[in-house]
Amino acid sequence: MDVTVDGPPGIGCPVISSLSGADLVVLVDEPAATGNRDLQQLVELISEFRIEMVCIVNKYDINTQKTANLKSFLLKQGITHLADIPFDDVFTHAMIEGNTLAEMPSPVNDLIKNAWLKIMLKLESHC
């Protein structure tokens, strides 16, 4: 049986609990100073559990230099970079209208669907 767990940010006890039994961790980070520092700490923690990691860069276009730094970090750590998701107001509009993102017209949908397919392929390789 497959279970997807949405863990909290940080590296505290709730995060450690969410890693229990995990086959794959999907990291989602943004090109912000605190996000990159937090990501580094999280990667160190997950590495201790020897769980494979992949990463999606959210709002990649808000700071191209920090995005480049983030991608460099991922490459050095051997973490697969799945997708770059641009900033898009569609997320806010979906929440306001009580819809899922998939119900809203946006090119972001295809990016997220492609990332999901890559995640599924990674998980199939663990079976």
N, CA and C of each residue as an Amber inpcrd file, in Angstrom:
protein
   381
   0.8430000  -1.1720000   0.0000000   0.0000000   0.0000000   0.0000000
   0.8920000   1.2410000   0.0000000   0.5970000   2.1860000  -0.8810000
   1.3470000   3.4290000  -0.9520000   0.6590000   4.4980000  -0.1230000
   1.4630000   5.2520000   0.6160000   0.9500000   6.3480000   1.4310000
   1.8080000   7.5680000   1.1520000   1.1610000   8.6970000   0.9350000
   1.8690000   9.9530000   0.7620000   1.6850000  10.7750000   2.0270000
   2.7890000  11.2570000   2.5910000   2.7490000  12.0460000   3.8200000
   3.2770000  13.4380000   3.5110000   2.5220000  14.4530000   3.8680000
   2.9680000  15.8360000   3.7070000   3.5520000  16.2730000   5.0400000
   4.8650000  16.2970000   5.1060000   5.5270000  16.6360000   6.3560000
   5.6540000  18.1280000   6.5570000   5.8220000  18.5400000   7.7890000
   5.9790000  19.9600000   8.1000000   7.3770000  20.4500000   7.7430000
   7.5500000  21.7590000   7.6550000   8.9040000  22.2920000   7.4200000
   9.7750000  22.1130000   8.6610000  11.0610000  22.2310000   8.4530000
  11.9930000  22.1600000   9.5780000  12.6340000  20.7940000   9.7030000
  13.2190000  20.5480000  10.9000000  13.8990000  19.2710000  11.1350000
  13.5270000  18.6950000  12.4950000  12.4280000  19.1520000  13.0690000
  12.0150000  18.7060000  14.3970000  11.3870000  17.3250000  14.4080000
  10.8710000  16.9500000  15.5690000  10.2760000  15.6270000  15.7700000
   9.1640000  15.2960000  14.7760000   8.2530000  16.2330000  14.4470000
   7.2130000  15.8790000  13.4630000   7.8050000  15.4990000  12.1000000
   8.8920000  16.1410000  11.7170000   9.5440000  15.8090000  10.4450000
  10.1490000  14.4160000  10.5370000  10.8300000  14.1520000  11.6110000
  11.4430000  12.8350000  11.8030000  10.3660000  11.7530000  11.7730000
   9.2300000  11.9930000  12.4080000   8.1240000  11.0250000  12.3890000
   7.6010000  10.8070000  10.9800000   7.5340000  11.8680000  10.1840000
   7.0080000  11.7380000   8.8250000   7.9480000  10.9520000   7.9140000
   9.2010000  10.8070000   8.3130000  10.1730000  10.0500000   7.5200000
  10.1220000   8.5450000   7.7940000   9.4540000   8.1690000   8.8520000
   9.4050000   6.7670000   9.2470000   8.8150000   5.9090000   8.1350000
   9.5860000   4.9530000   7.6530000   9.1290000   4.0300000   6.6270000
   9.1190000   4.5990000   5.2170000   9.6450000   5.7920000   5.0320000
   9.6120000   6.4310000   3.7110000  10.5770000   5.7630000   2.7450000
  10.1380000   5.6560000   1.4910000  10.9920000   5.1570000   0.4140000
  11.5990000   6.2970000  -0.3910000  10.9310000   7.4400000  -0.3650000
  11.3560000   8.5920000  -1.1620000  10.8740000   9.8560000  -0.4750000
  11.7230000  10.8710000  -0.4550000  11.3390000  12.1820000   0.0790000
  11.3470000  13.1730000  -1.0740000  10.2220000  13.8600000  -1.2400000
  10.1120000  14.9090000  -2.2460000  10.2810000  16.2390000  -1.5180000
  11.4130000  16.8610000  -1.7360000  11.7000000  18.1560000  -1.1440000
  11.1120000  19.2410000  -2.0430000  10.4860000  20.2310000  -1.4490000
   9.9970000  21.3860000  -2.2010000  10.6240000  22.6030000  -1.5500000
  11.3830000  23.3460000  -2.3400000  12.0840000  24.5020000  -1.7820000
  11.8740000  25.7090000  -2.6860000  12.0790000  26.8670000  -2.1160000
  11.9850000  28.1300000  -2.8480000  13.3300000  28.8350000  -2.7620000
  13.6430000  29.6510000  -3.7560000  14.9410000  30.3520000  -3.7540000
  14.9480000  31.5400000  -2.7940000  14.9170000  31.2240000  -1.5190000
  14.9700000  32.2460000  -0.4720000  16.0940000  31.8780000   0.4900000
  16.6400000  32.8560000   1.1530000  17.7850000  32.6210000   2.0400000
  17.4560000  31.5990000   3.1180000  16.3240000  31.7540000   3.7930000
  15.9930000  30.8080000   4.8640000  15.6530000  29.4440000   4.3080000
  14.9940000  29.3990000   3.1380000  14.6430000  28.1200000   2.5290000
  15.8700000  27.2840000   2.2250000  16.8960000  27.8940000   1.6820000
  18.1070000  27.1460000   1.3310000  18.8280000  26.6260000   2.5730000
  18.8760000  27.4250000   3.6240000  19.5200000  26.9870000   4.8680000
  18.7300000  25.8320000   5.4780000  17.4150000  25.9810000   5.5050000
  16.5680000  24.9120000   6.0340000  16.7040000  23.6410000   5.2090000
  16.7920000  23.8000000   3.8950000  16.9350000  22.6370000   3.0250000
  18.2360000  21.8980000   3.3340000  19.3160000  22.6250000   3.5270000
  20.5920000  21.9870000   3.8350000  20.4930000  21.1560000   5.1130000
  19.8440000  21.7010000   6.1290000  19.6820000  20.9620000   7.3840000
  18.7940000  19.7290000   7.1870000  17.7390000  19.8950000   6.3960000
  16.8400000  18.7770000   6.1420000  17.5330000  17.6660000   5.3610000
  18.3330000  18.0380000   4.3790000  19.0780000  17.0450000   3.6010000
  20.0360000  16.2740000   4.5060000  20.7030000  16.9550000   5.4210000
  21.5890000  16.2710000   6.3660000  20.8090000  15.2570000   7.2030000
  19.6230000  15.6760000   7.6690000  18.7950000  14.7850000   8.4810000
  18.3500000  13.5700000   7.6740000  17.8180000  13.7990000   6.4900000
  17.3060000  12.6960000   5.6690000  18.4400000  11.7580000   5.2600000
  19.6170000  12.3120000   5.0340000  20.7750000  11.4830000   4.6810000
  21.0860000  10.4710000   5.7820000  20.8720000  10.8550000   7.0160000
  21.0990000   9.9380000   8.1360000  20.1700000   8.7260000   8.0490000
  18.9820000   8.9160000   7.4780000  18.0250000   7.8210000   7.3290000
  18.2510000   7.0240000   6.0440000  19.1640000   7.5080000   5.2100000
  19.4870000   6.8510000   3.9260000  18.2390000   6.6800000   3.0480000
  17.4680000   7.7590000   2.9310000  16.2720000   7.7730000   2.0910000
  16.5870000   8.6070000   0.8590000  16.1950000   8.1000000  -0.2970000
  16.4110000   8.8360000  -1.5440000  15.5950000  10.1300000  -1.5230000
  16.1840000  11.1740000  -2.1000000  15.5170000  12.4830000  -2.1560000
  15.4490000  12.9720000  -3.5910000  14.3730000  13.6880000  -3.9000000
  14.2140000  14.4250000  -5.1450000  13.7100000  15.8090000  -4.7580000
  13.8290000  16.7740000  -5.6640000  13.4600000  18.1380000  -5.2920000
  12.6990000  18.8520000  -6.4080000  11.7090000  19.6220000  -5.9920000
  10.9690000  20.5360000  -6.8600000  11.2820000  21.9430000  -6.3790000
  11.6420000  22.8290000  -7.3080000  11.9140000  24.2210000  -6.9410000
  10.6610000  25.0290000  -7.2480000  10.0240000  25.5070000  -6.1940000
   8.8160000  26.3090000  -6.3120000   9.1940000  27.7860000  -6.4170000
   8.4580000  28.5200000  -7.2210000   8.7020000  29.9640000  -7.4200000
  10.1500000  30.2090000  -7.8630000  10.6290000  29.3430000  -8.7430000
  12.0300000  29.4080000  -9.1510000  12.4020000  30.7610000  -9.7600000
  11.4150000  31.4610000 -10.3040000  11.6890000  32.6890000 -11.0410000
  11.7080000  33.9550000 -10.1760000  11.5410000  33.8210000  -8.8650000
  11.5630000  35.0230000  -8.0220000  12.9820000  35.4950000  -7.7090000
  13.9570000  34.5800000  -7.8130000  15.3480000  34.9630000  -7.5840000
  16.2450000  33.9670000  -8.3270000  16.6230000  34.3340000  -9.5340000
  17.3560000  33.3980000 -10.3920000  18.7260000  33.0100000  -9.8190000
  19.3910000  33.9290000  -9.1230000  20.7000000  33.5980000  -8.5430000
  20.5510000  32.5590000  -7.4370000  19.5660000  32.7480000  -6.5660000
  19.3540000  31.7710000  -5.4900000  18.8740000  30.4300000  -6.0590000
  18.1180000  30.4760000  -7.1570000  17.7110000  29.2350000  -7.8140000
  18.9320000  28.4980000  -8.3470000  19.8470000  29.2300000  -8.9550000
  21.0840000  28.6090000  -9.4640000  21.8810000  28.0050000  -8.3140000
  21.9630000  28.7140000  -7.1890000  22.6660000  28.1830000  -6.0150000
  21.9910000  26.9120000  -5.5000000  20.6790000  26.9340000  -5.4810000
  19.9220000  25.7740000  -5.0190000  20.1710000  24.5670000  -5.9190000
  20.1270000  24.7760000  -7.2280000  20.3720000  23.6820000  -8.1650000
  21.7950000  23.1460000  -8.0380000  22.7350000  24.0240000  -7.7920000
  24.1190000  23.6040000  -7.5840000  24.2260000  22.7240000  -6.3360000
  23.5530000  23.1310000  -5.2730000  23.5300000  22.3410000  -4.0430000
  22.9420000  20.9550000  -4.3000000  21.8200000  20.9040000  -5.0240000
  21.1770000  19.6240000  -5.3250000  22.1280000  18.7120000  -6.1050000
  22.8010000  19.2830000  -7.0840000  23.7360000  18.5180000  -7.9060000
  24.8700000  17.9510000  -7.0510000  25.4320000  18.7880000  -6.1710000
  26.5300000  18.3410000  -5.3000000  26.0870000  17.2300000  -4.3530000
  24.8190000  17.2870000  -3.9440000  24.2950000  16.2920000  -3.0100000
  23.7820000  15.0340000  -3.7090000  23.7520000  15.0590000  -5.0380000
  23.2330000  13.9130000  -5.7830000  21.7230000  13.7830000  -5.7040000
  21.0450000  14.8940000  -5.5160000  19.5890000  14.9130000  -5.3980000
  18.9980000  15.2620000  -6.7670000  18.0980000  14.4300000  -7.2450000
  17.4660000  14.6510000  -8.5380000  16.5550000  15.8760000  -8.4840000
  16.7670000  16.7740000  -9.4260000  15.9300000  17.9680000  -9.5620000
  14.7960000  17.6120000 -10.5180000  13.5510000  17.6010000 -10.0220000
  12.4160000  17.1640000 -10.8260000  11.7970000  18.2580000 -11.6830000
  11.6590000  19.4600000 -11.1120000  10.9170000  20.4940000 -11.8410000
  11.1690000  21.8690000 -11.2480000  10.9840000  22.8600000 -12.1100000
  10.9520000  24.2590000 -11.6950000   9.5180000  24.7420000 -11.8830000
   8.9130000  25.1840000 -10.8070000   7.5450000  25.7040000 -10.8710000
   7.6310000  27.2200000 -10.7390000   7.1250000  27.9650000 -11.7330000
   7.1920000  29.4290000 -11.6460000   6.1520000  29.9830000 -10.6660000
   6.3810000  31.2020000 -10.2360000   5.3650000  31.8820000  -9.4350000
   4.1340000  32.0570000 -10.3060000   2.9640000  31.7540000  -9.7660000
   1.7190000  31.8710000 -10.5280000   0.5740000  32.1560000  -9.5580000
  -0.2120000  33.1720000  -9.8620000  -1.3670000  33.5270000  -9.0250000
  -2.4410000  32.4520000  -9.0310000  -2.3280000  31.4640000  -9.8990000
  -3.3530000  30.4310000  -9.9880000  -3.5140000  29.6910000  -8.6620000
  -2.4570000  29.5580000  -7.8890000  -2.5530000  28.8980000  -6.5880000
  -3.5240000  29.6450000  -5.6790000  -3.3640000  30.9620000  -5.6130000
  -4.2330000  31.7930000  -4.7810000  -5.6670000  31.7450000  -5.2820000
  -5.8490000  31.8610000  -6.5840000  -7.2010000  31.8370000  -7.1550000
  -7.8940000  30.4970000  -6.8830000  -7.1470000  29.4200000  -6.9550000
  -7.7280000  28.1040000  -6.6780000  -8.2190000  28.0290000  -5.2300000
  -7.3970000  28.5100000  -4.2940000  -7.8040000  28.4870000  -2.8870000
  -9.0380000  29.3500000  -2.6540000  -9.0520000  30.5480000  -3.2290000
 -10.1890000  31.4570000  -3.0490000 -11.4800000  30.8370000  -3.5880000
 -11.3730000  30.1560000  -4.7190000 -12.5510000  29.5660000  -5.3520000
 -12.8890000  28.1760000  -4.8030000 -12.0540000  27.6660000  -3.8940000
 -12.3070000  26.3510000  -3.3180000 -12.0630000  25.2150000  -4.2860000
 -11.1520000  25.4290000  -5.2100000 -10.8200000  24.4190000  -6.2140000
  -9.4350000  23.8490000  -5.9590000  -9.1900000  22.7040000  -6.5730000
  -7.8380000  22.1850000  -6.5910000  -7.0980000  22.8630000  -7.7360000
  -5.8110000  22.8110000  -7.6980000  -5.0250000  23.4000000  -8.7720000
  -5.3330000  22.7350000 -10.1110000  -5.5920000  21.4420000 -10.0870000
  -5.8860000  20.7080000 -11.3250000  -7.1540000  21.2070000 -12.0130000
  -8.0370000  21.8410000 -11.2600000  -9.2850000  22.3610000 -11.8260000
  -9.1250000  23.7450000 -12.4520000  -7.9660000  24.3200000 -12.3050000
  -7.7320000  25.6770000 -12.7820000  -6.8860000  25.6450000 -14.0540000
  -7.2270000  26.4990000 -15.0230000  -6.3980000  26.5380000 -16.2370000
  -5.0650000  27.2370000 -15.9590000  -3.9830000  26.5090000 -16.1680000
  -2.6600000  27.0810000 -15.9350000  -1.5960000  26.1520000 -16.5100000
  -0.5400000  26.7310000 -17.1070000   0.5700000  25.8940000 -17.5740000
   1.3030000  25.1990000 -16.4200000   1.1130000  25.6840000 -15.2100000
   1.7440000  25.0660000 -14.0440000   1.2360000  23.6370000 -13.8650000
  -0.0180000  23.3990000 -14.2560000  -0.5940000  22.0550000 -14.1060000
   0.2570000  21.0020000 -14.7970000   0.6870000  21.2720000 -16.0140000
   1.5010000  20.2970000 -16.7470000   2.8400000  20.0520000 -16.0630000
   3.4320000  21.1120000 -15.5170000   4.7040000  20.9570000 -14.8070000
   4.5390000  20.0550000 -13.5870000   3.4580000  20.2620000 -12.8620000
   3.2050000  19.4630000 -11.6680000   2.8760000  18.0180000 -12.0410000
   2.0860000  17.8300000 -13.0750000   1.7630000  16.4700000 -13.5310000
   3.0290000  15.7320000 -13.9610000   3.9120000  16.4090000 -14.6930000
   5.1670000  15.7780000 -15.1170000   6.0390000  15.4120000 -13.9280000
   6.0960000  16.2980000 -12.9300000   6.8680000  16.0020000 -11.7200000
   6.2730000  14.7890000 -11.0140000   4.9380000  14.7230000 -10.9580000
   4.2830000  13.5870000 -10.3030000   4.6110000  12.2770000 -11.0200000
   4.6070000  12.3050000 -12.3420000   4.9560000  11.0990000 -13.1060000
   6.3820000  10.6520000 -12.8030000   7.3020000  11.6090000 -12.6840000
   8.6870000  11.2770000 -12.3470000   8.7730000  10.6670000 -10.9460000
   7.9740000  11.1910000 -10.0270000   7.9390000  10.6530000  -8.6640000
   7.4390000   9.2120000  -8.6940000   6.3840000   8.9580000  -9.4500000
   5.8330000   7.6020000  -9.5530000   6.8600000   6.6250000 -10.1380000
   7.6020000   7.0820000 -11.1400000   8.6540000   6.2300000 -11.7090000
   9.7390000   5.9130000 -10.6850000  10.1140000   6.9040000  -9.9010000
  11.1180000   6.6720000  -8.8490000  10.6020000   5.6380000  -7.8480000
   9.3280000   5.7800000  -7.4580000   8.7710000   4.8490000  -6.4830000
   8.6630000   3.4330000  -7.0510000   8.3290000   3.3260000  -8.3290000
   8.2550000   1.9950000  -8.9560000   9.6120000   1.3070000  -8.9510000
  10.6810000   2.0840000  -9.0530000  12.0250000   1.4900000  -9.0500000
  12.3910000   0.9420000  -7.6780000  11.6610000   1.3440000  -6.6360000
  11.9180000   0.8340000  -5.2720000  11.2460000  -0.4940000  -5.0350000
  10.2950000  -0.8670000  -5.9040000   9.5450000  -2.1240000  -5.6990000
  10.3460000  -3.3280000  -6.1120000
